[in-house]
Amino acid sequence: MNLRTVLISLVGVVVLAVLALVGLTWLDDEPATNPDADDASPPSSSPETTTVERPADVPTLPPFDVNALDITLQIDDSRAPLSEVAQQFRSRVAAQPDDPFTATTLASTLLELARATADLAVYAEAEAIIDEALAVAPESIDAQLVKAQTEAARHDFSSAADRANRVLDQDPTDNRALAIRADASFELGDIDRATSDFKALHAQSPSAASASRLSRLAQLTGDPATAIEHAVLALELAQEIPLRPNGAAFYWFQLGSVLWGIGDIDAAADALDRALSIDPGHPGATELMATVRTAQGRSDEAKDIYRSLLADGGAADLHGQLAVLLQLDGDQQGADEQLQQGRTLGRETMGTFPAERRHLAGFFVDVEPALALELAEQDLETRQDIYAYDTLAWALLANDRAEEADDAMRSALVLGTIDAELYFHAGAIAAEVGDEARAAAFLSAALETNPRFDPVDAPRAAELLDMFDAE
C-alpha cells in the first residue's frame, strides 16, 4: 500500500468527522472514493502547468514514539451496530416509502456502514435510496448533501462539488456543504481550493475532522512534520466525542499512514496496532498493516492478513499483493492462482464499480498492460490529481510509451509529494528515457524516504542505482 492507496483510503476510508444532519449523525470521514467527473475543468493548480526535475529534499525526522502519546479515545458501545441500524431504517422506508426524511436517514446510515466495511455494494444501495428521497423532496438540503456524499463515494467528485456549491449559494454558512466541496476539490486535484476550504473549516470549528484534513493536505504537499502534527491533533480532538470503533480506529490509522509514508516503519506498526485494538476489522488499518509487516520482514503475517481480507471478499489488488509474496517465497503456482483470481475479480469489478479503476489499473499494469492503460486514461478523465498522472505514467511505461510516460510523470510530481513509490516510478521512467542523472536522483530519494517501501520495487531501485554506478 503506497501513499496513493493510503490517501484513497483517507478519502475512501478517510477522515472521521461527525457532522449533524437533521437530528441524525453522518460521517464525513471519507473524502469520497468512487468514479466520474466528466466536465471537470483543470484546477488552478493543475499538474500540467509545472515541471519538476528533481525530488524534494527528504526531511530527516527523529523516530516517532507512538506509545508516548497520552491519548484515550471514547468508544461508544451503547449504539446498535450500524448493520442493525441500517436494517431498522430499511424496514421503516419500506413501511413509509414517501417519507424523504426516513429515506435520507437510511442513505446516510448506509454511507457510514459502507465506510466501515469497505463494501462497495452498500454505497450503491445508499445512492438508490437517496435518489428516491430526492424524487419526493427535490429541494431538501439534507437529501442534497447526502446525494453529494454518494456522488463522491463513486468518485463523481465534480458533481459532488457542484451540488455542494449549490447548497453554499443558498447558505454560505453550511459547513457540511463546505466539507464536501473541500474533499471533492482535494480529489479533483484543485489543491488551491481544497487548501482554502480546509483552513476555513478548521478556523471556524477546530475538530478531529478538520485537523485530519489538514494532515492529509500536508502529507500530499510534502510536509511530513506538519502531517504528523495534525494527525496527532486529530487524535487529541477526537478524545472530546464518543466514537464508534471504526471512527476511533481511523485516527490511529491516519497517523500510521503518515509514519509509513516517511519510512518510520515500526512507529507505523505501533499506530496501526492501536487502530486494530479498537476495531480489528478496520479495512484501511488492516491492509496497511499487511504492507508494514512485509517491510518488517514478517511476510507470513502479511500473507495471513491478505488471506483474511480476501476471505471477506477482497479486491483484485489484494490478490496481486498476495501473489507477490508467494512468488518471493518460491510458490509460483500459488502466485499464479492469485493472479488469475485477481483478473477475474478485477474484470467483474470494472463493470460493477467503475470507481475502482485506479486500483484496478495498478493491478492490471503487471498482467494486462493495455487494459491498465485504458483504465488509467479513464481515471484521468474523472479527476486530474497527481496520482491520476502517476497511474497513467506507469501504465504508459508498461506499454512501451516511455516518452509519454515521462511527460505524465512530471505532472505527478508538481506538489512536492514525498512518496517512495512515486519517486521510484519517476526514477524508473527517467532511466527508460535515458536521463540517468534525474533517474538516480529520484531512485535515491525513494530509498531515502523508505528503504523498504515495496518488496519488489525497492530492490529494483537499488539495482538500477548499482547499474548506474557500474557504468
N, C-alpha and C positions, 0 to 999 in steps of 0.2 A: 504494500500500500504506500504509494508516494504522496507527496504533498497535494498533487492534483486530486487524488482519490479522497484524501482527508478533507480537503476543502469542499468537495462534493458532499461528503458526509456532514460537514459543518454547514451544510446547506440543505442537505437532504437528510441529515441526522442531526443537523446543526442547531445550535443556539436555543436553549430552552428559556423562553421568556413567557411569563404568564400575563396575558392581556385580557381585560374584561370585555366580554361581548354579550350585551344584554342579559345579565344575570347568569350567564354560563361562562366557563373558562375555556379559552382555547390557547394552544401553544404556538408561539411564533418562533419555535426553536429550530426551524429549518428554513434557510433562505431559499427554499424551493429547489427541487431537483427532478425535473422530468418533462418533455420537449416542445419546441416550436415558437418561433418569434419571427414570422415571415418578413415583416416590413420594418424590422429593427434598423433604425438609421445608425451609422457609425457614431460611437460616443465621442465626446470631446477629447478624450484621452485615447483615441483609437490606436491599437498597437501598430497600425500600418504607417504611422507618421514618424517613427523614430528608429534609428539603427543603433544597436549595441554591439560593440566589437569585443568587449572583454567582460568577464563576470564581475559582479560587485565584490568588494572586499568582504571576505568571510570573517565576521567578528569572532574573537576568542572570548567565550563566556565561561565562567567557572562552572563546574558541575552543580546542578541544582539539587537541593536536598528536599525532596517532596515530603519526607517524614518529619521535617522540621515545621511544616505548616500546621498551625493550631486551628484547624477548621473542622467543624462538625455540622453536617447538613441535616436539616429536619426532614425525616422521611414520613410522609403522611400515609399511614397504613389504614386509615379509617374509611377511605373511599373504596367503593367497589371497584374491582378490576375493570379496566377500560372495555374489555370484551363483553363483560356483563352489562355495563352501562350502554354500550352500543346496541346490544340486543334488546334492552328495555326500550330504547328510543325507536328501534325498528318496529317494535310492536305498537308503539304509540302512533307512529307515522302510518302504519297500516290501518289503524283504527280511525285516524284523523288525516286523511290524505290531503285535505285542503288547508291544513294549518301550517303556514310558512314558518312560524316560529319553531315548531317542533321539528320540522324538516331541517331547518338551519342548525338547530342544536344537534341533530343526528349527524349532519355532514361535518360539523366542527369536531364532534367526538370521533368520527371515523378518521379524520385527518390526524388527530392525536394518536389514535390506535395505529395507523399506518406508519407514523414516525417511530413509534415504539417497537414495532415488529418488522419494519422494512418490507412489509407486504404490499407489493405494487397494486394488487387487485383491489385492496381496500381504498387506495387513492381513487381508482376508477369508480368505485361504488359511491364515494363521497361526492364526486363531481356529478354523478347521475342524480343524486338526492338534491343537491343544491340547485341544479337546473330545474327540478320540479318546484322547489320553493320559489325561484325567480319567476317561473311561469305564472304563479299565483300572485306574487308580490314583487313585481319588477323594480320598484323604487326602494325596496328595503336596503338600507345601508349595510345592515348586518349581513344580509344574504349576499350583497355585492362583495363584501370583504372576504367572506368565506369562499365565494366563487374565485376571487383573485388568488386565494391560497391554493385552490385546486389547480388553477392555471399554472401557477409557479411549480406545483408538485409534478406536473407533467412537462415542465421546462418551457412552457409558453410564457417566458418572462416578459416579453414585450406586451402581451395582452394583460398580464398581471399589473405591470407598471401603468399602463393606460387606464385600467379600471381604478387603480388606487388614485391616480391623478384626478379622475372624475369625482371621486369622493372628496379629495382635498379641495377641488374647486368649490364644492358646496360647503365644506367645513375645514378650513386650513388648520384647525387645532386637533384634528383627528389623528392621534399618534399611531393608531392601528394602521391606518392607510399609509402614513409616513413610513412605518416599519416595512410594510410590503413593498413600497416603491424603493426604499433603500436596498432591500435584499435583492429585488429584481435588477436594479441598476448594477449592483455588485456582480451578479451573474452574467449580465449583458456586457460586462467589461467597461461600463461607464463609471470609472473609478472616481472622477471628479464629483459626480452627482452622489455616488454612494458615500464618499467621504463627508460631504456636506450634510447629508441626511443622518448618517451615523453619529456625527458630532452633535447635531441638533437634538437627536433623541437622548443622547447621554446628558447633554446640558439641561434639558427640560426635566428629565426624571432619571437620574442615575439608577441603574438596576443591573442585575446579573446579565440580563439580555443585552443591554446597551454596551456593557463592558465586554461581553463576549464578541459582539460585532466589531468593536474596536480592536480586539485581539486578532480577529480574522483579517482585518484590514492591514494591521501591522505585519502579520505573517506574509501576506501577499506582496507587500511593498518593500520587503527586505529589511525589516526592523525587528529581529527576533527578541531583543531585550524588552522592547515595548509590548510585543506579543505575549511574552511571559508575564509581564507586569499586569496587563489587562486580563489575562486568563486567571491569574491569582485573585485580582479584584473581583472578577465574576464569581469566583468561589466564595469570597468573603461576603459579597452582597447576596448570594444565594442562601446564605445562612438565615436571612431575615424572613423567609417564607417557607411553609411546608411544601414539599415537592413529592410528586410520585417518584418511585425508584428510577424510572427511565430518565426523568428530568434531572434528578440529582446526579445520576451517573454521568450524564452528558458533560457537566462542567469539569469533572476529573478527566474525562475522555479528551476534552479540548486541550487541557494542559498537557496531557500525554502526547497529543499530536504535535503541539508546538515543540516539545522537548525532542521528540523523534526527528522532527524536521531539521534540528541543528545537530543531530548525532549524539545527543545525551541519552544513550540507549537505556542504561539502567534506570535513570530517573524516569524516563518514559514508561518503563515497565512498572515502576512503583505507582505512578499516577493511574495507569490502566488497572493495576490491582485494586486500587481504591474504587474505581468505577465499577469493576466487576464484583466487588464485595457488596456493593449496593444493588446492582442489577446484573446478575450473572448472565442474562441473555441480551445485554445491550449490544445491538448489531455493530455499531462503529467500533466500540472498545474491543469487542471480541475479534473482529477482523484485524484491527491494528495490532492486537496482542500477538496474533499469528506472525505478522511481519516482524515484530520486535523479538519474538522467541527465535525466529530464524536468524536474525542478526546476532543474537546471543549464543548461537551455536546449539540451540535446543530444538533441532529440526523435528525430532519425534513429537514433541509437544505441539509444534506448529502444525504438523500433519494431522494430529488428533483434533486440533481446533478447526482446521479446514473441513475435515470429515464431519464434525458436528454441525458446522454451518451448512454443509451440503445435505446432510440428513434432514434439515429443516426446509429444504427447497433450493437454497443456494442460488448461484448465478454463474454464468459462463466463465467469468474471470476467476472465480474461486476454483473452478476445475483446472484452469490454467495454472494458477499458483501452486496447487497441489501437484500437478503434473511436473512442474519444475523441480520440486523437492524430491519426488520419486525418481526422476531422471538423474538427479545428482547422486542419489543413493544407488544407482545402477539398476533400478527397476523400470526398464524401458517398456515392458508390457503394461505395467500399471499406469505409467505416464501416458501411453498411447490410448488406453481406455478412458482416462480422464479427459484427454483432449477430444476424443470422439464424443463423449457425453457433453463436453462444453460446446462443441459445434452444434449438436442437436438442440441443446437448450438455448444457445445463442440465436439460432435461426427462429426458434419459437418466440423468443423474447422480441426480436426485431419486429415481428408482425403485430404483437400484442402491446408492447410497451416501447414505442419509438424513443421515448425519453432516455432510454438506456444506451443510446447509440454511442456515446463517448466511451463508456465502459466496454461495450462490445467491440469498438474499434481497437481498443487496447488489447483485447483477447485475440481478435482475428488477425492482427498485424503479423503474427508469427505463423499463422496456419493458413490464412486465406488473404494475402495482402491486397488483392484487388477489392475484395469486399470491405476490408478495413478502410481503404481509401474512400470508397463510396460513403461509408458511414461517417468518416471524418469530414467529408465535404458537406454532408447534410448537417452535421453538428455545427459547422462554421456558419451555415446559413441561419441557424437558430440563434446563435449568440457569438459575439466576437471578443470573448475574453482570451487571456493569454493561453489558457490550456486548450482552447479550441485550435489555436495556431500550433501549439506543441503537438497535439494529436494529429493534426494534418501533416505537419512536418515529418513526423516519424512514419506515418503511412506512406508519404511520398518517397521517402528514402527506401522503404521496403519494396516499392515499385520501381526502383532504379531511376528515380527522378530527383537526383541529388541537388541540382541547382535550384529547382523549385522548393525543395525541402529547406535549403539554406535560407531562401527568402522568407518562408513561413516561420522558420525558427528565429530569425531576427525579430520578428513581430512578437514572438512569445517571450522575449527577454526584456521588453521595454520598461517593466515596472521595477526591475532590480530584484526580483524574487530570488530568495536564497533557497534552492531546492536541488538536491544532489541529482535526482533523476532528470530534471530539466537541464542541468549542466551537462550531464552525460549525453543526452540527446544532442545538445548544441555541439559538444566536442566531437562526437562520432560523425555528425553531419559535416562539420568543418573539415575533418580528416578526409572525408569522401570527396570533397571538392578541392582538396589539395592545399588548404590553408592550415599548415602544420602548427604555426605559432598560435593561432586562435584555438585550434583543437587542443593543444597542450594546456592552454590557459583554462579552458572550461573543464577538461578532464581532471586537471589538478584540483580545481575548485570543487568538483563533485566529490572527490575522495577526501578533501579537506573538510567539507561540510559534514559528510557522514561516510566514513570508510567502509561501512557495511550496509549501504543503502539498498542493495539488491544482491541476491546470491549469484546472479549471472552477470548483471551489468557492472557491478563493482569490480570483479576480477577482469572483465573485459576492458574497463577503463584503465586499469593498471597495465594490462598487456599492451594497449595502444601507446601508453606513455613509455613503456620499456622499448617498444619498437622505434619510437621517435629518438630515444636516447642512443639506440644502437646504430642509427643511420649517420 
